[in-house]
Amino acid sequence: AQSVTQPDIHITVSEGASLELRCNYSYGATPYLFWYVQSPGQGLQLLLKYFSGDTLVQGIKGFEAEFKRSQSSFNLRKPSVHWSDAAEYFCAVGDAGNMLTFGGGTRLMVKP
Amino acid sequence: EAGVAQSPRYKIIEKRQSVAFWCNPISGHATLYWYQQILGQGPKLLIQFQNNGVVDDSQLPKDRFSAERLKGVDSTLKIQPAKLEDSAVYLCASSLGPGLLKNIQYFGAGTRLSVL
């Protein structure tokens, strides 16, 4: 069975600082990987996805993620965080049947 | 393009009562999903529809939960009777259909259920 672990429940960064959110997955075949963001009271918005090819994936709002097969990781990064990035971030793995399994989420707080 | 619509946004009920949630997916999206998101956790898939047929409902507690998508468009999720542990946000998502590139899931804002 597939699974996703997001080791950091909460992260606080200063505005303008760089950000890295960790995601580790377990899946028997080639994974399809996603990062979603959820603002309070809102649904999930897709930030970026990895299906195949280039292991560095660019997304919306200046986010990027790198797929590392050897480490079973798909970490999300942003070079300079803005206050509006404060939200909860979810990593997910999809299987061939298009079923998504989500991690527990990381809540990002941004200090002014 | 209109997004996934869900109603109501909030619902408060007492245990053992029944409740229903409604979802209208993005126009043209054949696949519809219901997720349960308990506070502090990631969403968990309850049921997936392809048009009006069920693809997967293995994690749906069928003794109390039911869902339908009779005309292959909008869908209803029902809980009867509700338990305290059903307190959660119920998210609906839709995608164009099967196939990797078509299966980007778009989420509604959810219905927050509180069972007292």
gemmi code that builds the backbone of each chain (N, CA, C; Angstrom):
import gemmi

chains = {
    "A": [
        ("ALA", (0.848, -1.198, 0.000), (0.000, 0.000, 0.000), (0.883, 1.247, 0.000)),
        ("GLN", (0.419, 2.255, -0.674), (1.206, 3.487, -0.746), (0.995, 4.316, 0.510)),
        ("SER", (1.981, 5.121, 0.851), (1.878, 5.998, 2.004), (2.750, 7.222, 1.795)),
        ("VAL", (2.441, 8.282, 2.530), (3.192, 9.530, 2.461), (3.439, 10.011, 3.880)),
        ("THR", (4.666, 10.431, 4.127), (5.031, 10.974, 5.431), (5.543, 12.388, 5.264)),
        ("GLN", (4.959, 13.290, 6.029), (5.465, 14.650, 6.103), (5.970, 14.831, 7.536)),
        ("PRO", (7.270, 14.798, 7.729), (7.815, 14.721, 9.085), (7.569, 15.956, 9.942)),
        ("ASP", (7.412, 17.096, 9.300), (7.265, 18.342, 10.046), (5.801, 18.737, 10.116)),
        ("ILE", (5.236, 18.758, 11.332), (3.832, 19.139, 11.485), (3.675, 20.650, 11.366)),
        ("HIS", (4.625, 21.378, 11.993), (4.604, 22.842, 11.939), (5.990, 23.341, 11.536)),
        ("ILE", (6.001, 24.390, 10.740), (7.252, 25.074, 10.413), (6.980, 26.568, 10.453)),
        ("THR", (7.911, 27.307, 11.060), (7.815, 28.765, 11.090), (9.064, 29.337, 10.429)),
        ("VAL", (8.854, 30.216, 9.472), (9.972, 30.887, 8.798), (9.701, 32.383, 8.779)),
        ("SER", (10.758, 33.138, 8.657), (10.622, 34.590, 8.536), (10.331, 34.955, 7.091)),
        ("GLU", (9.562, 36.013, 6.925), (9.264, 36.472, 5.570), (10.556, 36.807, 4.845)),
        ("GLY", (10.662, 36.334, 3.605), (11.872, 36.552, 2.833), (12.879, 35.420, 2.933)),
        ("ALA", (12.725, 34.569, 3.925), (13.630, 33.436, 4.085), (13.242, 32.316, 3.116)),
        ("SER", (14.178, 31.386, 2.943), (13.900, 30.247, 2.073), (13.116, 29.182, 2.838)),
        ("LEU", (12.473, 28.306, 2.092), (11.591, 27.295, 2.678), (11.853, 25.948, 2.037)),
        ("GLU", (11.854, 24.917, 2.858), (11.845, 23.555, 2.334), (10.915, 22.718, 3.186)),
        ("LEU", (9.925, 22.115, 2.568), (8.989, 21.212, 3.250), (9.281, 19.791, 2.784)),
        ("ARG", (9.406, 18.892, 3.760), (9.817, 17.540, 3.436), (8.632, 16.610, 3.162)),
        ("CYS", (8.872, 15.685, 2.245), (7.865, 14.677, 1.917), (8.585, 13.389, 1.551)),
        ("ASN", (8.229, 12.309, 2.203), (8.751, 10.990, 1.867), (7.573, 10.071, 1.523)),
        ("TYR", (7.754, 9.261, 0.512), (6.661, 8.413, 0.071), (7.091, 6.961, 0.056)),
        ("SER", (6.112, 6.103, 0.053), (6.332, 4.675, -0.122), (5.377, 4.201, -1.197)),
        ("TYR", (5.978, 3.670, -2.272), (5.145, 3.206, -3.384), (5.955, 2.217, -4.184)),
        ("GLY", (5.330, 1.134, -4.637), (6.061, 0.057, -5.272), (6.489, 0.302, -6.703)),
        ("ALA", (5.862, 1.242, -7.375), (6.183, 1.480, -8.786), (6.571, 2.944, -8.965)),
        ("THR", (6.580, 3.403, -10.196), (6.883, 4.812, -10.432), (5.780, 5.675, -9.827)),
        ("PRO", (6.163, 6.555, -8.924), (5.120, 7.343, -8.246), (4.696, 8.553, -9.070)),
        ("TYR", (3.471, 8.930, -8.883), (2.987, 10.204, -9.386), (2.797, 11.075, -8.157)),
        ("LEU", (3.470, 12.198, -8.105), (3.577, 12.982, -6.872), (2.993, 14.373, -7.041)),
        ("PHE", (2.394, 14.857, -5.971), (1.696, 16.135, -6.004), (1.968, 16.907, -4.720)),
        ("TRP", (1.940, 18.222, -4.831), (1.871, 19.112, -3.678), (0.633, 19.989, -3.821)),
        ("TYR", (-0.158, 20.018, -2.733), (-1.341, 20.868, -2.662), (-1.177, 21.832, -1.495)),
        ("VAL", (-1.843, 22.993, -1.602), (-1.866, 23.958, -0.516), (-3.318, 24.209, -0.122)),
        ("GLN", (-3.527, 24.358, 1.184), (-4.872, 24.594, 1.712), (-4.840, 25.791, 2.644)),
        ("SER", (-5.501, 26.868, 2.247), (-5.647, 28.030, 3.116), (-6.856, 27.814, 4.016)),
        ("PRO", (-6.898, 28.494, 5.160), (-8.003, 28.282, 6.106), (-9.369, 28.431, 5.456)),
        ("GLY", (-10.227, 27.448, 5.661), (-11.584, 27.496, 5.131), (-11.680, 27.271, 3.632)),
        ("GLN", (-10.582, 26.868, 3.027), (-10.578, 26.668, 1.580), (-10.309, 25.219, 1.233)),
        ("GLY", (-10.602, 24.872, -0.003), (-10.242, 23.550, -0.490), (-8.767, 23.500, -0.848)),
        ("LEU", (-8.344, 22.406, -1.410), (-6.947, 22.218, -1.767), (-6.687, 22.753, -3.176)),
        ("GLN", (-5.567, 23.447, -3.319), (-5.154, 23.961, -4.620), (-3.857, 23.276, -5.029)),
        ("LEU", (-3.798, 22.810, -6.259), (-2.603, 22.130, -6.745), (-1.474, 23.134, -6.963)),
        ("LEU", (-0.313, 22.852, -6.355), (0.873, 23.681, -6.555), (1.719, 23.162, -7.711)),
        ("LEU", (1.946, 21.854, -7.723), (2.753, 21.248, -8.780), (2.587, 19.739, -8.745)),
        ("LYS", (3.075, 19.108, -9.812), (2.939, 17.658, -9.926), (4.163, 17.089, -10.639)),
        ("TYR", (4.460, 15.833, -10.325), (5.516, 15.112, -11.020), (4.940, 13.816, -11.558)),
        ("PHE", (5.105, 13.615, -12.875), (4.685, 12.349, -13.477), (5.897, 11.566, -13.975)),
        ("SER", (6.788, 12.260, -14.682), (7.983, 11.618, -15.228), (8.886, 12.720, -15.755)),
        ("GLY", (10.073, 12.317, -16.225), (10.961, 13.273, -16.863), (11.803, 14.053, -15.879)),
        ("ASP", (11.986, 15.323, -16.144), (12.840, 16.176, -15.333), (12.444, 16.082, -13.863)),
        ("THR", (13.426, 15.812, -13.016), (13.115, 15.594, -11.601), (12.898, 16.894, -10.838)),
        ("LEU", (13.219, 18.020, -11.411), (12.946, 19.311, -10.779), (11.709, 19.893, -11.450)),
        ("VAL", (10.682, 20.086, -10.658), (9.387, 20.496, -11.183), (9.060, 21.902, -10.700)),
        ("GLN", (8.643, 22.738, -11.628), (8.233, 24.093, -11.272), (6.721, 24.151, -11.108)),
        ("GLY", (6.266, 24.947, -10.142), (4.844, 25.080, -9.914), (4.410, 26.530, -9.887)),
        ("ILE", (3.223, 26.719, -9.355), (2.703, 28.076, -9.266), (3.245, 28.770, -8.017)),
        ("LYS", (3.095, 30.065, -7.956), (3.458, 30.891, -6.806), (4.937, 30.778, -6.451)),
        ("GLY", (5.773, 30.446, -7.410), (7.211, 30.407, -7.176), (7.725, 29.159, -6.487)),
        ("PHE", (6.897, 28.146, -6.343), (7.303, 26.899, -5.708), (7.948, 25.947, -6.704)),
        ("GLU", (8.830, 25.101, -6.202), (9.407, 24.026, -6.981), (9.581, 22.813, -6.083)),
        ("ALA", (9.703, 21.654, -6.689), (9.923, 20.434, -5.926), (10.875, 19.546, -6.698)),
        ("GLU", (11.651, 18.766, -5.961), (12.614, 17.876, -6.583), (12.314, 16.440, -6.214)),
        ("PHE", (12.176, 15.585, -7.204), (11.936, 14.166, -7.010), (13.293, 13.464, -6.895)),
        ("LYS", (13.502, 12.759, -5.799), (14.727, 11.989, -5.603), (14.326, 10.543, -5.332)),
        ("ARG", (14.476, 9.728, -6.357), (14.037, 8.345, -6.247), (14.837, 7.593, -5.188)),
        ("SER", (16.140, 7.859, -5.117), (17.007, 7.124, -4.187), (16.624, 7.398, -2.730)),
        ("GLN", (16.048, 8.556, -2.492), (15.655, 8.920, -1.127), (14.153, 8.823, -0.915)),
        ("SER", (13.408, 8.412, -1.930), (11.941, 8.365, -1.869), (11.390, 9.680, -1.339)),
        ("SER", (11.913, 10.771, -1.902), (11.493, 12.078, -1.395), (11.004, 12.973, -2.522)),
        ("PHE", (10.208, 13.941, -2.134), (9.671, 14.926, -3.078), (9.485, 16.215, -2.280)),
        ("ASN", (10.586, 16.871, -1.965), (10.554, 18.046, -1.097), (10.159, 19.302, -1.864)),
        ("LEU", (9.399, 20.126, -1.201), (8.904, 21.383, -1.777), (9.799, 22.524, -1.329)),
        ("ARG", (10.126, 23.426, -2.246), (11.024, 24.532, -1.900), (10.486, 25.846, -2.463)),
        ("LYS", (10.897, 26.923, -1.780), (10.640, 28.271, -2.289), (11.774, 29.153, -1.813)),
        ("PRO", (12.396, 29.921, -2.687), (13.585, 30.697, -2.298), (13.284, 31.845, -1.351)),
        ("SER", (12.082, 32.436, -1.446), (11.770, 33.585, -0.596), (10.280, 33.544, -0.262)),
        ("VAL", (9.995, 33.353, 1.007), (8.609, 33.167, 1.440), (7.914, 34.509, 1.658)),
        ("HIS", (6.667, 34.577, 1.252), (5.834, 35.758, 1.454), (4.807, 35.454, 2.536)),
        ("TRP", (4.300, 36.501, 3.211), (3.340, 36.274, 4.293), (2.113, 35.506, 3.801)),
        ("SER", (1.762, 35.704, 2.529), (0.568, 35.054, 1.985), (0.772, 33.551, 1.768)),
        ("ASP", (1.999, 33.065, 1.957), (2.249, 31.623, 1.818), (1.848, 30.842, 3.065)),
        ("ALA", (1.509, 31.550, 4.134), (1.081, 30.857, 5.351), (-0.175, 30.037, 5.055)),
        ("ALA", (-0.077, 28.732, 5.282), (-1.159, 27.814, 4.921), (-0.736, 26.416, 5.349)),
        ("GLU", (-1.547, 25.429, 4.994), (-1.167, 24.041, 5.217), (-0.845, 23.412, 3.874)),
        ("TYR", (0.230, 22.636, 3.869), (0.737, 22.047, 2.639), (0.661, 20.532, 2.736)),
        ("PHE", (0.130, 19.927, 1.669), (-0.042, 18.481, 1.648), (0.699, 17.886, 0.451)),
        ("CYS", (1.452, 16.842, 0.724), (2.082, 16.040, -0.304), (1.194, 14.822, -0.559)),
        ("ALA", (1.108, 14.382, -1.799), (0.267, 13.225, -2.109), (0.928, 12.368, -3.169)),
        ("VAL", (0.657, 11.083, -3.104), (1.129, 10.149, -4.123), (-0.084, 9.528, -4.803)),
        ("GLY", (-0.019, 9.430, -6.121), (-1.114, 8.845, -6.874), (-0.675, 7.546, -7.520)),
        ("ASP", (-1.618, 6.603, -7.620), (-1.285, 5.337, -8.251), (-1.852, 5.289, -9.668)),
        ("ALA", (-1.675, 4.142, -10.315), (-2.118, 4.005, -11.698), (-3.628, 4.120, -11.824)),
        ("GLY", (-4.328, 3.874, -10.724), (-5.778, 3.998, -10.733), (-6.260, 5.385, -10.365)),
        ("ASN", (-5.311, 6.338, -10.322), (-5.625, 7.733, -10.027), (-6.148, 7.948, -8.615)),
        ("MET", (-5.800, 7.070, -7.699), (-6.175, 7.265, -6.304), (-5.060, 8.055, -5.617)),
        ("LEU", (-5.429, 9.092, -4.894), (-4.460, 9.904, -4.165), (-4.412, 9.497, -2.699)),
        ("THR", (-3.171, 9.356, -2.198), (-2.957, 9.178, -0.761), (-2.187, 10.387, -0.271)),
        ("PHE", (-2.741, 11.058, 0.726), (-2.156, 12.294, 1.233), (-1.330, 12.046, 2.485)),
        ("GLY", (-0.320, 12.899, 2.671), (0.376, 12.946, 3.938), (-0.439, 13.727, 4.955)),
        ("GLY", (0.079, 13.805, 6.167), (-0.649, 14.463, 7.239), (-0.620, 15.985, 7.200)),
        ("GLY", (0.212, 16.538, 6.332), (0.257, 17.980, 6.171), (1.331, 18.652, 7.015)),
        ("THR", (1.794, 19.809, 6.542), (2.704, 20.670, 7.284), (2.095, 22.055, 7.321)),
        ("ARG", (1.934, 22.580, 8.534), (1.382, 23.928, 8.671), (2.523, 24.923, 8.675)),
        ("LEU", (2.491, 25.853, 7.733), (3.532, 26.870, 7.598), (3.059, 28.176, 8.197)),
        ("MET", (3.853, 28.715, 9.094), (3.608, 30.042, 9.645), (4.734, 30.945, 9.198)),
        ("VAL", (4.415, 32.191, 8.865), (5.396, 33.143, 8.371), (5.480, 34.318, 9.341)),
        ("LYS", (6.670, 34.550, 9.863), (6.902, 35.676, 10.769), (7.218, 36.931, 9.969)),
        ("PRO", (6.666, 38.071, 10.387), (6.955, 39.313, 9.638), (8.395, 39.770, 9.854)),
    ],
    "B": [
        ("GLU", (-13.946, 29.738, -15.599), (-14.495, 28.379, -15.378), (-14.898, 28.239, -13.918)),
        ("ALA", (-16.143, 27.811, -13.683), (-16.597, 27.641, -12.314), (-15.887, 26.447, -11.701)),
        ("GLY", (-15.636, 26.548, -10.383), (-14.968, 25.472, -9.683), (-15.953, 24.458, -9.162)),
        ("VAL", (-15.473, 23.585, -8.277), (-16.304, 22.576, -7.639), (-17.135, 23.267, -6.559)),
        ("ALA", (-18.439, 23.092, -6.630), (-19.339, 23.734, -5.672), (-19.797, 22.721, -4.638)),
        ("GLN", (-19.771, 23.136, -3.376), (-20.233, 22.282, -2.297), (-21.183, 23.062, -1.393)),
        ("SER", (-22.171, 22.356, -0.871), (-23.049, 22.976, 0.120), (-23.571, 21.910, 1.073)),
        ("PRO", (-23.893, 22.290, 2.315), (-23.635, 23.608, 2.893), (-22.158, 23.778, 3.235)),
        ("ARG", (-21.728, 24.935, 3.643), (-20.351, 25.140, 4.074), (-20.127, 24.627, 5.489)),
        ("TYR", (-21.156, 24.757, 6.313), (-21.052, 24.323, 7.711), (-22.337, 23.604, 8.108)),
        ("LYS", (-22.182, 22.617, 8.985), (-23.344, 21.904, 9.487), (-23.042, 21.431, 10.900)),
        ("ILE", (-23.975, 21.693, 11.797), (-23.859, 21.213, 13.171), (-25.067, 20.338, 13.464)),
        ("ILE", (-24.811, 19.112, 13.904), (-25.905, 18.190, 14.215), (-25.576, 17.468, 15.508)),
        ("GLU", (-26.572, 16.802, 16.044), (-26.345, 15.968, 17.218), (-26.118, 14.539, 16.762)),
        ("LYS", (-25.404, 13.786, 17.612), (-25.150, 12.395, 17.244), (-26.463, 11.658, 17.049)),
        ("ARG", (-26.402, 10.708, 16.181), (-27.540, 9.873, 15.772), (-28.470, 10.561, 14.771)),
        ("GLN", (-28.242, 11.854, 14.497), (-29.023, 12.496, 13.443), (-28.423, 12.150, 12.085)),
        ("SER", (-29.158, 12.504, 11.031), (-28.655, 12.289, 9.682), (-28.290, 13.628, 9.048)),
        ("VAL", (-27.417, 13.550, 8.043), (-26.964, 14.769, 7.366), (-26.609, 14.407, 5.926)),
        ("ALA", (-26.744, 15.394, 5.035), (-26.402, 15.173, 3.632), (-25.610, 16.348, 3.109)),
        ("PHE", (-24.653, 16.036, 2.272), (-23.806, 17.050, 1.647), (-23.975, 16.936, 0.132)),
        ("TRP", (-23.873, 18.077, -0.519), (-24.070, 18.116, -1.965), (-22.819, 18.636, -2.662)),
        ("CYS", (-22.539, 18.113, -3.839), (-21.377, 18.527, -4.616), (-21.747, 18.637, -6.087)),
        ("ASN", (-21.349, 19.728, -6.704), (-21.495, 19.886, -8.148), (-20.106, 20.047, -8.753)),
        ("PRO", (-19.635, 19.103, -9.535), (-18.262, 19.149, -10.042), (-18.111, 20.171, -11.166)),
        ("ILE", (-16.897, 20.353, -11.604), (-16.618, 21.209, -12.748), (-17.288, 20.591, -13.983)),
        ("SER", (-17.880, 21.444, -14.790), (-18.591, 20.965, -15.966), (-17.687, 20.122, -16.868)),
        ("GLY", (-18.188, 18.962, -17.242), (-17.418, 18.086, -18.116), (-16.521, 17.107, -17.411)),
        ("HIS", (-16.415, 17.219, -16.102), (-15.568, 16.294, -15.342), (-16.328, 15.000, -15.070)),
        ("ALA", (-15.760, 13.905, -15.538), (-16.425, 12.612, -15.421), (-16.183, 11.950, -14.068)),
        ("THR", (-15.061, 12.282, -13.442), (-14.690, 11.607, -12.195), (-14.939, 12.521, -11.005)),
        ("LEU", (-15.548, 11.960, -9.985), (-15.888, 12.730, -8.777), (-15.445, 11.942, -7.555)),
        ("TYR", (-14.880, 12.664, -6.589), (-14.331, 12.052, -5.368), (-14.934, 12.729, -4.141)),
        ("TRP", (-15.145, 11.940, -3.104), (-15.453, 12.468, -1.772), (-14.319, 12.076, -0.828)),
        ("TYR", (-13.829, 13.078, -0.093), (-12.777, 12.862, 0.903), (-13.279, 13.293, 2.280)),
        ("GLN", (-12.751, 12.647, 3.296), (-12.963, 13.063, 4.680), (-11.649, 13.592, 5.235)),
        ("GLN", (-11.659, 14.803, 5.787), (-10.444, 15.381, 6.373), (-10.702, 15.683, 7.841)),
        ("ILE", (-10.185, 14.835, 8.698), (-10.280, 15.050, 10.138), (-9.249, 16.095, 10.545)),
        ("LEU", (-9.581, 16.904, 11.533), (-8.713, 18.001, 11.961), (-7.294, 17.502, 12.228)),
        ("GLY", (-6.330, 18.155, 11.594), (-4.930, 17.801, 11.811), (-4.430, 16.667, 10.949)),
        ("GLN", (-5.258, 16.175, 10.036), (-4.860, 15.069, 9.168), (-5.037, 15.455, 7.701)),
        ("GLY", (-4.443, 14.653, 6.833), (-4.658, 14.834, 5.414), (-5.978, 14.232, 4.976)),
        ("PRO", (-6.476, 14.631, 3.815), (-7.730, 14.065, 3.316), (-7.618, 12.567, 3.074)),
        ("LYS", (-8.687, 11.863, 3.359), (-8.764, 10.430, 3.118), (-9.910, 10.161, 2.165)),
        ("LEU", (-9.617, 9.433, 1.087), (-10.641, 9.144, 0.087), (-11.726, 8.241, 0.661)),
        ("LEU", (-12.975, 8.653, 0.460), (-14.113, 7.820, 0.858), (-14.664, 7.038, -0.324)),
        ("ILE", (-14.873, 7.742, -1.449), (-15.493, 7.099, -2.592), (-15.118, 7.853, -3.860)),
        ("GLN", (-14.976, 7.088, -4.956), (-14.671, 7.654, -6.263), (-15.699, 7.171, -7.263)),
        ("PHE", (-16.278, 8.121, -8.013), (-17.234, 7.814, -9.070), (-16.602, 8.083, -10.433)),
        ("GLN", (-16.924, 7.240, -11.391), (-16.633, 7.509, -12.790), (-17.988, 7.583, -13.468)),
        ("ASN", (-18.348, 8.790, -13.936), (-19.728, 9.054, -14.377), (-20.672, 8.676, -13.232)),
        ("ASN", (-21.626, 7.787, -13.429), (-22.541, 7.453, -12.342), (-22.214, 6.113, -11.692)),
        ("GLY", (-21.040, 5.550, -12.009), (-20.643, 4.280, -11.424), (-19.569, 4.450, -10.370)),
        ("VAL", (-19.586, 3.576, -9.381), (-18.594, 3.609, -8.306), (-17.326, 2.884, -8.740)),
        ("VAL", (-16.176, 3.584, -8.640), (-14.885, 2.978, -8.964), (-14.274, 2.340, -7.725)),
        ("ASP", (-14.360, 3.065, -6.615), (-13.770, 2.558, -5.375), (-14.524, 3.137, -4.190)),
        ("ASP", (-15.005, 2.287, -3.333), (-15.635, 2.737, -2.081), (-15.124, 1.907, -0.915)),
        ("SER", (-13.897, 1.427, -1.038), (-13.359, 0.521, -0.034), (-13.185, 1.170, 1.341)),
        ("GLN", (-13.061, 2.483, 1.393), (-12.867, 3.149, 2.677), (-14.127, 3.877, 3.149)),
        ("LEU", (-15.233, 3.599, 2.521), (-16.501, 4.213, 2.922), (-17.151, 3.333, 3.990)),
        ("PRO", (-17.439, 3.870, 5.176), (-18.131, 3.076, 6.220), (-19.582, 2.852, 5.827)),
        ("LYS", (-19.822, 1.758, 5.166), (-21.108, 1.570, 4.492), (-22.282, 1.334, 5.451)),
        ("ASP", (-21.963, 1.083, 6.710), (-23.062, 0.902, 7.651), (-23.770, 2.232, 7.939)),
        ("ARG", (-23.068, 3.336, 7.681), (-23.671, 4.638, 7.996), (-23.525, 5.666, 6.890)),
        ("PHE", (-22.573, 5.463, 5.995), (-22.327, 6.418, 4.921), (-22.886, 5.849, 3.613)),
        ("SER", (-23.452, 6.751, 2.802), (-23.869, 6.371, 1.456), (-23.620, 7.548, 0.526)),
        ("ALA", (-23.425, 7.262, -0.730), (-23.202, 8.320, -1.711), (-23.814, 7.899, -3.029)),
        ("GLU", (-24.260, 8.896, -3.765), (-24.818, 8.600, -5.078), (-24.500, 9.705, -6.068)),
        ("ARG", (-24.517, 9.325, -7.322), (-24.268, 10.277, -8.411), (-25.135, 9.807, -9.567)),
        ("LEU", (-26.432, 9.950, -9.372), (-27.399, 9.272, -10.216), (-27.303, 9.640, -11.686)),
        ("LYS", (-27.096, 10.899, -12.021), (-27.092, 11.309, -13.421), (-25.675, 11.587, -13.911)),
        ("GLY", (-24.695, 11.180, -13.117), (-23.320, 11.349, -13.534), (-22.816, 12.777, -13.471)),
        ("VAL", (-23.539, 13.634, -12.757), (-23.081, 15.020, -12.630), (-22.892, 15.321, -11.148)),
        ("ASP", (-23.919, 15.890, -10.496), (-23.750, 16.220, -9.086), (-23.920, 14.972, -8.222)),
        ("SER", (-23.475, 15.119, -6.977), (-23.426, 13.966, -6.090), (-23.862, 14.368, -4.689)),
        ("THR", (-24.368, 13.390, -3.955), (-24.760, 13.593, -2.566), (-24.086, 12.552, -1.690)),
        ("LEU", (-23.554, 12.980, -0.571), (-22.978, 12.098, 0.441), (-23.851, 12.207, 1.694)),
        ("LYS", (-24.273, 11.068, 2.212), (-25.152, 11.061, 3.380), (-24.525, 10.269, 4.520)),
        ("ILE", (-24.794, 10.739, 5.733), (-24.376, 10.016, 6.929), (-25.632, 9.807, 7.781)),
        ("GLN", (-25.868, 8.523, 8.125), (-27.061, 8.222, 8.917), (-26.866, 6.901, 9.658)),
        ("PRO", (-26.804, 6.895, 10.968), (-26.784, 8.041, 11.876), (-25.360, 8.523, 12.099)),
        ("ALA", (-25.214, 9.795, 12.417), (-23.883, 10.367, 12.623), (-23.335, 9.999, 14.001)),
        ("LYS", (-22.017, 9.853, 14.057), (-21.306, 9.626, 15.306), (-20.375, 10.802, 15.568)),
        ("LEU", (-19.932, 10.904, 16.815), (-19.032, 12.008, 17.176), (-17.788, 12.020, 16.291)),
        ("GLU", (-17.265, 10.818, 15.979), (-16.020, 10.745, 15.207), (-16.196, 11.119, 13.738)),
        ("ASP", (-17.429, 11.404, 13.318), (-17.644, 11.856, 11.948), (-17.383, 13.355, 11.789)),
        ("SER", (-17.118, 14.034, 12.878), (-16.781, 15.462, 12.804), (-15.524, 15.628, 11.962)),
        ("ALA", (-15.649, 16.392, 10.887), (-14.558, 16.514, 9.919), (-14.991, 17.500, 8.842)),
        ("VAL", (-14.061, 17.779, 7.938), (-14.401, 18.504, 6.715), (-14.561, 17.477, 5.606)),
        ("TYR", (-15.649, 17.576, 4.876), (-15.909, 16.657, 3.766), (-15.650, 17.424, 2.467)),
        ("LEU", (-14.649, 16.950, 1.751), (-14.198, 17.601, 0.530), (-14.669, 16.819, -0.683)),
        ("CYS", (-15.117, 17.550, -1.672), (-15.456, 16.955, -2.953), (-14.419, 17.426, -3.974)),
        ("ALA", (-14.027, 16.545, -4.856), (-13.080, 16.885, -5.910), (-13.576, 16.284, -7.216)),
        ("SER", (-13.121, 16.858, -8.334), (-13.466, 16.286, -9.627), (-12.274, 16.356, -10.566)),
        ("SER", (-12.287, 15.493, -11.564), (-11.244, 15.507, -12.587), (-11.873, 15.112, -13.910)),
        ("LEU", (-11.140, 15.381, -14.997), (-11.692, 15.117, -16.329), (-12.055, 13.656, -16.506)),
        ("GLY", (-11.165, 12.780, -16.027), (-11.455, 11.366, -16.192), (-10.227, 10.535, -15.979)),
        ("PRO", (-10.301, 9.280, -16.335), (-9.152, 8.413, -16.153), (-8.026, 8.802, -17.103)),
        ("GLY", (-6.849, 8.305, -16.794), (-5.695, 8.693, -17.587), (-4.920, 9.741, -16.834)),
        ("LEU", (-3.647, 9.573, -16.800), (-2.798, 10.359, -15.912), (-2.953, 11.853, -16.105)),
        ("LEU", (-2.860, 12.303, -17.349), (-2.854, 13.738, -17.584), (-4.227, 14.352, -17.357)),
        ("LYS", (-5.272, 13.530, -17.361), (-6.613, 14.059, -17.144), (-6.986, 14.053, -15.684)),
        ("ASN", (-6.156, 13.433, -14.857), (-6.605, 13.217, -13.501), (-6.058, 14.215, -12.504)),
        ("ILE", (-5.927, 15.468, -12.916), (-5.642, 16.493, -11.939), (-6.935, 16.752, -11.201)),
        ("GLN", (-6.901, 16.598, -9.883), (-8.113, 16.745, -9.089), (-8.258, 18.182, -8.620)),
        ("TYR", (-9.449, 18.715, -8.792), (-9.786, 20.066, -8.367), (-10.773, 19.944, -7.202)),
        ("PHE", (-10.478, 20.668, -6.125), (-11.226, 20.512, -4.890), (-12.192, 21.664, -4.644)),
        ("GLY", (-13.320, 21.317, -4.041), (-14.224, 22.327, -3.525), (-13.751, 22.827, -2.172)),
        ("ALA", (-14.462, 23.805, -1.619), (-14.069, 24.412, -0.343), (-14.425, 23.520, 0.841)),
        ("GLY", (-15.282, 22.531, 0.636), (-15.593, 21.578, 1.691), (-16.799, 21.957, 2.527)),
        ("THR", (-17.311, 20.962, 3.238), (-18.369, 21.150, 4.231), (-17.807, 20.741, 5.585)),
        ("ARG", (-17.838, 21.671, 6.531), (-17.331, 21.368, 7.871), (-18.484, 20.852, 8.719)),
        ("LEU", (-18.372, 19.605, 9.147), (-19.418, 18.971, 9.964), (-18.968, 18.869, 11.410)),
        ("SER", (-19.821, 19.335, 12.305), (-19.592, 19.156, 13.740), (-20.719, 18.314, 14.295)),
        ("VAL", (-20.368, 17.197, 14.927), (-21.347, 16.308, 15.541), (-21.226, 16.453, 17.055)),
        ("LEU", (-22.315, 16.873, 17.701), (-22.277, 17.141, 19.144), (-22.920, 15.996, 19.932)),
    ],
}
model = gemmi.Model(1)
for chain_id, residues in chains.items():
    chain = gemmi.Chain(chain_id)
    for i, (resn, *xyz) in enumerate(residues, 1):
        res = gemmi.Residue()
        res.name, res.seqid = resn, gemmi.SeqId(i, " ")
        for name, pos in zip(("N", "CA", "C"), xyz):
            atom = gemmi.Atom()
            atom.name, atom.element = name, gemmi.Element(name[0])
            atom.pos, atom.b_iso = gemmi.Position(*pos), 0.0
            res.add_atom(atom)
        chain.add_residue(res)
    model.add_chain(chain)
structure = gemmi.Structure()
structure.add_model(model)
structure.setup_entities()
